Amino acid sequence: MKKGLLIVVSGPSGVGKGTVLKEFKDDPELNLAYSVSMTTRARREGEIEGKNYFFVSREAFETAVAQGELLEYAEFVGNFYGTPLSYVEKLRQEGKNVLLEIEVQGCMQVAKKCPDALTIFITPPSMEELERRIRGRGTEAEEIIQQRLSKACREMEMIGQYKYVVCNDDPKLAADIISLIIKRHMQEAQ
């Protein structure tokens, strides 16, 4: 059995990564397994343990970091996020193409540890549109919104570190483009 691809999708908070990924993540041709991240942040309404995230205490997260159990991790707005290494490797060994939806800082860690990772950066059509999307969530205080926008500006400077850059002006079109990128790399891996 051929080892699966490691596909990393990132971009600024609020760019619509989840919306784009939802368009193709169940496509059987892509043989995708969605990696679930570990986080110390509080669960949002409607989020499910083990599906959206593995919600853990700060102490449990720090233990995982100390024991080298995370492929990548980052702190953002006072909370930690990370990808359990054993979970990802198990899926790849099963031949699944593992999809990581992570922050830019995490992608840079993955790229160093796994140079074969397929890295895709999703950009907003404009910073004004990104701000509209973040505010439209209605889930964060103004201070957090400002932190997210400031971080987004810094993240946009990192697009040259990615193998592919896709603009999310139209989620369906962005999803089609990413799907084609994945299929091309699957063919090359055969």
Buried (B, 14 or more C-beta within 10 A) or exposed (E): EEBBBBBBBBBBBBBBBEBBBEBBBEEEEBBBBBBBBBBBBEEEEEEEEEEBBBBBEEEEBBEBEEEEBBBBBBEBEEEBBBBBBEBBBEBBEEEBBBBBBBBBBBBBBBBEEBEEBBBBBBBBEEBEBBBEBBBEEEEBEEEBBEBBBEBBEEBBEBBEEBEBEBBBEEBEBBBBBBBEBBEEBBEEEE
